[in-house]
Amino acid sequence: MPTKNNRRKFIKSVIVAGTTIGVGAPLLHHLQSEETSMVPMLMPDGTLVMVKKSALEQNTVAKKATEKEVFDWMNDAHKK
């Protein structure tokens, strides 16, 4: 009988460890990738600088165009 209990403990510990790794690894990878991901940007004077992607995401305001704005842009005289 001691073998059965040891197997159960081992299986439980493997399941707990797998779950911990499965949940923790993507979170850790996400944090590391945000810190290290850099985006090249061209400045008005022509120099190329590297900017953290997280800084860009914080400062950009995502505004979707309305249907009217899209149709007005499509029908604009200078587009024809």
DSSP file (Angstrom, degrees, kcal/mol; ACC not computed):
  #  RESIDUE AA STRUCTURE BP1 BP2  ACC     N-H-->O    O-->H-N    N-H-->O    O-->H-N    TCO  KAPPA ALPHA  PHI   PSI    X-CA   Y-CA   Z-CA
    1    1 A M     >        0   0    0      0, 0.0     4,-1.6     0, 0.0     3,-0.5   0.000 360.0 360.0 360.0 -29.1    0.0    0.0    0.0
    2    2 A P  H  >  +     0   0    0      0, 0.0     4,-2.0     0, 0.0     5,-0.1   0.837 360.0  58.4 -62.0 -28.5    2.8    2.6    0.5
    3    3 A T  H  > S+     0   0    0      1,-0.2     4,-2.2     2,-0.2     5,-0.2   0.886 102.4  53.0 -66.5 -37.9    3.5    2.4   -3.2
    4    4 A K  H  > S+     0   0    0     -3,-0.5     4,-2.2     1,-0.2    -1,-0.2   0.904 109.9  47.3 -64.4 -42.3   -0.1    3.5   -4.0
    5    5 A N  H  X S+     0   0    0     -4,-1.6     4,-2.5     2,-0.2    -1,-0.2   0.887 110.7  52.2 -67.9 -37.7    0.2    6.6   -1.7
    6    6 A N  H  X S+     0   0    0     -4,-2.0     4,-2.5     2,-0.2    -2,-0.2   0.902 109.4  49.6 -64.4 -40.3    3.5    7.5   -3.2
    7    7 A R  H  X S+     0   0    0     -4,-2.2     4,-3.0     2,-0.2     5,-0.2   0.919 110.8  49.7 -63.7 -43.6    2.1    7.3   -6.7
    8    8 A R  H  X S+     0   0    0     -4,-2.2     4,-2.7     2,-0.2    -2,-0.2   0.922 111.9  47.8 -62.3 -43.7   -0.8    9.5   -5.7
    9    9 A K  H  X S+     0   0    0     -4,-2.5     4,-2.5     2,-0.2    -1,-0.2   0.914 113.4  48.5 -62.4 -42.2    1.4   12.1   -4.1
   10   10 A F  H  X S+     0   0    0     -4,-2.5     4,-2.4     2,-0.2    -2,-0.2   0.932 112.4  47.4 -63.9 -45.9    3.7   12.1   -7.2
   11   11 A I  H  X S+     0   0    0     -4,-3.0     4,-2.3     1,-0.2    -2,-0.2   0.917 112.9  49.3 -63.3 -43.0    0.7   12.4   -9.6
   12   12 A K  H  X S+     0   0    0     -4,-2.7     4,-2.5    -5,-0.2    -1,-0.2   0.912 111.6  48.9 -61.5 -42.2   -0.7   15.3   -7.5
   13   13 A S  H  X S+     0   0    0     -4,-2.5     4,-2.5     1,-0.2    -2,-0.2   0.873 111.0  50.4 -68.2 -34.8    2.6   17.1   -7.4
   14   14 A V  H  X S+     0   0    0     -4,-2.4     4,-2.6     2,-0.2    -1,-0.2   0.906 111.5  48.2 -66.6 -41.4    3.0   16.7  -11.2
   15   15 A I  H  X S+     0   0    0     -4,-2.3     4,-2.3     2,-0.2    -2,-0.2   0.922 113.6  46.7 -65.0 -43.9   -0.5   18.1  -11.8
   16   16 A V  H  X S+     0   0    0     -4,-2.5     4,-2.4     2,-0.2    -2,-0.2   0.923 114.3  47.4 -64.4 -44.1    0.2   21.1   -9.4
   17   17 A A  H  X S+     0   0    0     -4,-2.5     4,-2.5     2,-0.2     5,-0.2   0.907 112.7  49.2 -64.9 -41.4    3.6   21.8  -11.0
   18   18 A G  H  X S+     0   0    0     -4,-2.6     4,-2.6     2,-0.2    -1,-0.2   0.900 111.9  48.3 -64.3 -41.0    2.2   21.6  -14.5
   19   19 A T  H  X S+     0   0    0     -4,-2.3     4,-2.2     2,-0.2     5,-0.3   0.918 111.9  49.6 -65.7 -43.1   -0.7   23.9  -13.7
   20   20 A T  H  X S+     0   0    0     -4,-2.4     4,-2.7     1,-0.2     5,-0.3   0.922 114.6  43.9 -62.6 -44.2    1.6   26.4  -12.1
   21   21 A I  H  X S+     0   0    0     -4,-2.5     4,-2.4     1,-0.2    -1,-0.2   0.905 112.5  53.2 -66.6 -41.2    4.0   26.4  -15.0
   22   22 A G  H  < S+     0   0    0     -4,-2.6    -2,-0.2    -5,-0.2    -1,-0.2   0.853 118.0  35.4 -64.2 -35.4    1.1   26.5  -17.5
   23   23 A V  H  X S+     0   0    0     -4,-2.2     4,-0.8    -5,-0.2    -2,-0.2   0.871 121.8  44.7 -84.8 -39.8   -0.4   29.6  -15.8
   24   24 A G  H  X S+     0   0    0     -4,-2.7     4,-2.5    -5,-0.3     5,-0.2   0.838 101.4  64.4 -77.0 -34.5    2.8   31.3  -14.8
   25   25 A A  H  X S+     0   0    0     -4,-2.4     4,-2.7    -5,-0.3     5,-0.2   0.921 102.5  46.3 -61.8 -48.0    4.8   30.9  -18.0
   26   26 A P  H  > S+     0   0    0      0, 0.0     4,-2.4     0, 0.0    -1,-0.2   0.893 113.5  50.4 -63.1 -36.1    2.6   33.1  -20.3
   27   27 A L  H  X S+     0   0    0     -4,-0.8     4,-2.0     2,-0.2    -2,-0.2   0.924 113.0  45.4 -65.4 -43.1    2.4   35.8  -17.7
   28   28 A L  H  X S+     0   0    0     -4,-2.5     4,-2.3     2,-0.2    -1,-0.2   0.908 113.4  49.7 -66.3 -41.8    6.1   35.9  -17.2
   29   29 A H  H  X S+     0   0    0     -4,-2.7     4,-2.8    -5,-0.2     5,-0.2   0.899 109.2  52.8 -63.2 -40.8    6.7   35.8  -21.0
   30   30 A H  H  X S+     0   0    0     -4,-2.4     4,-1.8    -5,-0.2    -1,-0.2   0.914 110.6  47.0 -62.0 -43.5    4.2   38.7  -21.5
   31   31 A L  H  X S+     0   0    0     -4,-2.0     4,-1.4     1,-0.2    -1,-0.2   0.903 114.6  46.5 -66.6 -40.7    6.0   40.8  -18.9
   32   32 A Q  H  X S+     0   0    0     -4,-2.3     4,-1.7     1,-0.2    -2,-0.2   0.901 111.3  51.1 -68.7 -40.1    9.5   40.1  -20.4
   33   33 A S  H  X S+     0   0    0     -4,-2.8     4,-1.6     1,-0.2    -1,-0.2   0.848 107.2  53.8 -69.2 -32.4    8.4   40.7  -23.9
   34   34 A E  H  < S+     0   0    0     -4,-1.8    20,-0.5    -5,-0.2    -1,-0.2   0.887 110.3  47.4 -66.8 -37.2    6.8   44.1  -23.0
   35   35 A E  H  < S+     0   0    0     -4,-1.4    -2,-0.2     1,-0.2    -1,-0.2   0.853 119.3  37.7 -72.1 -33.7   10.1   45.3  -21.5
   36   36 A T  H  < S+     0   0    0     -4,-1.7     2,-0.5    -5,-0.1    -1,-0.2   0.620  87.1 103.5 -97.6 -13.4   12.3   44.2  -24.3
   37   37 A S     <  -     0   0    0     -4,-1.6    16,-2.2    -5,-0.2    17,-0.4  -0.588  48.4-178.5 -79.8 121.9   10.2   45.0  -27.4
   38   38 A M  E     -A   52   0A   0     -2,-0.5    14,-0.2    14,-0.2    -2,-0.0  -0.888  14.8-151.2-119.1 148.8   11.4   48.1  -29.1
   39   39 A V  E     -A   51   0A   0     12,-3.2    12,-2.5    -2,-0.3     2,-0.3  -0.973  17.5-127.8-121.7 129.6   10.0   49.8  -32.2
   40   40 A P  E     -A   50   0A   0      0, 0.0     2,-0.4     0, 0.0    10,-0.2  -0.596  30.1-174.6 -76.6 136.7   12.2   51.9  -34.6
   41   41 A M  E     -A   49   0A   0      8,-3.1     8,-2.8    -2,-0.3     2,-0.6  -0.985  21.3-132.6-132.4 143.4   10.8   55.4  -35.3
   42   42 A L  E     -A   48   0A   0     -2,-0.4     6,-0.2     6,-0.2     5,-0.0  -0.838  21.9-144.5 -97.2 124.3   11.9   58.1  -37.6
   43   43 A M    >   -     0   0    0      4,-3.1     3,-2.1    -2,-0.6     0, 0.0  -0.423  27.9-105.1 -82.6 161.8   12.2   61.5  -36.2
   44   44 A P  T 3  S+     0   0    0      0, 0.0    -1,-0.1     0, 0.0    -2,-0.0   0.791 120.7  56.4 -58.7 -28.6   11.4   64.7  -38.2
   45   45 A D  T 3  S-     0   0    0      2,-0.1    -3,-0.0     1,-0.0    -2,-0.0   0.463 123.4-103.1 -85.1   1.3   15.1   65.5  -38.6
   46   46 A G  S <  S+     0   0    0     -3,-2.1     2,-0.2     1,-0.3    -1,-0.0   0.406  76.8 133.5  98.1  -1.7   15.7   62.1  -40.1
   47   47 A T        -     0   0    0     -5,-0.0    -4,-3.1     1,-0.0     2,-0.5  -0.553  51.6-131.7 -82.7 149.5   17.3   60.3  -37.2
   48   48 A L  E     -A   42   0A   0     -6,-0.2     2,-0.3    -2,-0.2    -6,-0.2  -0.881  28.1-178.9-102.4 125.9   16.2   56.8  -36.3
   49   49 A V  E     -A   41   0A   0     -8,-2.8    -8,-3.1    -2,-0.5     2,-0.5  -0.903  24.7-128.6-123.9 153.5   15.4   56.2  -32.6
   50   50 A M  E     -A   40   0A   0     -2,-0.3     2,-0.4   -10,-0.2   -12,-0.0  -0.889  27.8-173.6-102.4 128.9   14.3   53.1  -30.8
   51   51 A V  E     -A   39   0A   0    -12,-2.5   -12,-3.2    -2,-0.5     2,-0.1  -0.946  30.9-105.6-124.1 141.2   11.2   53.5  -28.5
   52   52 A K  E  >  -A   38   0A   0     -2,-0.4     4,-1.3   -14,-0.2     3,-0.5  -0.436  23.6-136.8 -64.2 135.9    9.6   51.0  -26.1
   53   53 A K  H  > S+     0   0    0    -16,-2.2     4,-2.2     1,-0.2     5,-0.2   0.852 103.3  59.5 -63.0 -34.9    6.4   49.5  -27.6
   54   54 A S  H  > S+     0   0    0    -20,-0.5     4,-1.5   -17,-0.4    -1,-0.2   0.848 101.5  54.2 -64.9 -32.5    4.7   49.9  -24.2
   55   55 A A  H  > S+     0   0    0     -3,-0.5     4,-1.2     2,-0.2    -1,-0.2   0.871 108.7  48.8 -68.6 -35.8    5.3   53.7  -24.3
   56   56 A L  H  X S+     0   0    0     -4,-1.3     4,-1.3     1,-0.2     3,-0.2   0.910 109.0  51.7 -68.8 -41.6    3.6   53.9  -27.7
   57   57 A E  H  < S+     0   0    0     -4,-2.2    -1,-0.2     1,-0.2    -2,-0.2   0.839 108.7  51.9 -65.5 -31.9    0.6   51.9  -26.6
   58   58 A Q  H  < S+     0   0    0     -4,-1.5    -1,-0.2     1,-0.2    -2,-0.2   0.830 115.0  41.2 -71.6 -31.3    0.1   54.1  -23.6
   59   59 A N  H  < S+     0   0    0     -4,-1.2     2,-0.4    -3,-0.2    -2,-0.2   0.534  93.7  93.0 -98.5  -7.7    0.2   57.3  -25.7
   60   60 A T     <  -     0   0    0     -4,-1.3     2,-0.6    -3,-0.1    -4,-0.0  -0.700  60.4-150.8 -91.2 139.6   -1.8   56.3  -28.7
   61   61 A V        -     0   0    0     -2,-0.4     2,-0.7     2,-0.0    -3,-0.1  -0.933  11.9-146.1-108.3 115.2   -5.5   57.0  -28.8
   62   62 A A        +     0   0    0     -2,-0.6     2,-0.5     2,-0.0    -2,-0.0  -0.722  24.2 173.1 -85.9 115.1   -7.4   54.5  -30.9
   63   63 A K        -     0   0    0     -2,-0.7     2,-0.3     0, 0.0    -2,-0.0  -0.985  21.6-143.1-124.6 122.4  -10.3   56.1  -32.7
   64   64 A K        -     0   0    0     -2,-0.5     2,-0.2     1,-0.1    -2,-0.0  -0.591  21.4-115.9 -83.6 144.7  -12.2   54.2  -35.3
   65   65 A A        -     0   0    0     -2,-0.3     2,-0.1     1,-0.1    -1,-0.1  -0.548  28.6-124.7 -76.7 143.0  -13.6   56.0  -38.3
   66   66 A T     >  -     0   0    0     -2,-0.2     4,-2.0     1,-0.1     5,-0.2  -0.382  24.7-107.7 -79.7 166.0  -17.3   56.1  -38.7
   67   67 A E  H  > S+     0   0    0      1,-0.2     4,-2.7     2,-0.2     5,-0.2   0.897 121.1  53.7 -60.8 -40.0  -19.0   54.9  -41.8
   68   68 A K  H  > S+     0   0    0      1,-0.2     4,-2.8     2,-0.2    -1,-0.2   0.913 107.5  50.2 -62.4 -42.6  -19.8   58.4  -42.8
   69   69 A E  H  > S+     0   0    0      2,-0.2     4,-2.1     1,-0.2    -1,-0.2   0.889 111.4  48.8 -63.3 -38.6  -16.1   59.4  -42.5
   70   70 A V  H  X S+     0   0    0     -4,-2.0     4,-2.4     2,-0.2    -2,-0.2   0.935 113.3  46.3 -66.4 -46.1  -15.1   56.4  -44.6
   71   71 A F  H  X S+     0   0    0     -4,-2.7     4,-2.3     2,-0.2    -2,-0.2   0.901 112.4  50.8 -64.3 -40.6  -17.7   57.2  -47.3
   72   72 A D  H  < S+     0   0    0     -4,-2.8     4,-0.4    -5,-0.2    -1,-0.2   0.908 111.5  48.4 -62.1 -41.0  -16.7   60.9  -47.3
   73   73 A W  H >< S+     0   0    0     -4,-2.1     3,-0.7     1,-0.2    -2,-0.2   0.898 112.4  48.5 -65.6 -40.1  -13.0   59.8  -47.7
   74   74 A M  H 3< S+     0   0    0     -4,-2.4    -2,-0.2     1,-0.2    -1,-0.2   0.871 115.8  43.4 -67.4 -36.7  -13.9   57.5  -50.6
   75   75 A N  T 3< S+     0   0    0     -4,-2.3    -1,-0.2    -5,-0.2    -2,-0.2   0.347  82.9 130.9 -92.5   5.3  -16.0   60.1  -52.4
   76   76 A D    X>  -     0   0    0     -3,-0.7     3,-1.2    -4,-0.4     4,-0.5  -0.324  63.4-126.7 -62.8 141.9  -13.5   62.9  -51.9
   77   77 A A  G >4 S+     0   0    0      1,-0.3     3,-0.9     2,-0.2    -1,-0.1   0.830 105.2  56.3 -63.0 -35.5  -12.8   64.8  -55.1
   78   78 A H  G 34 S+     0   0    0      1,-0.2    -1,-0.3     2,-0.2    -2,-0.1   0.646  98.8  62.7 -76.0 -11.0   -9.0   64.5  -55.0
   79   79 A K  G <4        0   0    0     -3,-1.2    -1,-0.2     1,-0.2    -2,-0.2   0.704 360.0 360.0 -80.6 -20.6   -9.2   60.7  -54.8
   80   80 A K    <<        0   0    0     -3,-0.9    -1,-0.2    -4,-0.5    -2,-0.2   0.460 360.0 360.0 -83.7 360.0  -10.9   60.4  -58.2
